[in-house]
């Protein structure tokens, strides 16, 4: 378990180190030379990481209890947005990946494909809202929106690999799909 925390911690440190140079110059990228006026442009963000579920099937009462190889999966996303003003922006995002988890005490594991996780949202720059726009090294944003997640989870007996739907229906004398 400790090894998994170390791997994730090292990954986050490396990702932070690589992102710092782009963050430091991000405010300058959208400004005209010699001007403090922000040029409002579209932006595209590709992202990736791990997904982790915390639900009633899983063991443990702490979210990080499930940060193990059998309970994490890679996921990828895309975000397209536009700054409307120094304060407001809009965006749409899409993510795809898997959710997995297990419960050793109940001999269960589950998985699902997140094939449609989308969101339309907006951002508000809190610093620019209250103190006006000027180039800053740090800015705080409030984001919100409406989204949709579509998935079909499947639960299995961990010891046998039998799908729970099939197990329940066969015990009740019904035919399985």
Order of alpha helices (4+ residues) and beta strands (2+ residues): alpha-alpha-beta-beta-beta-beta-alpha-beta-beta-alpha
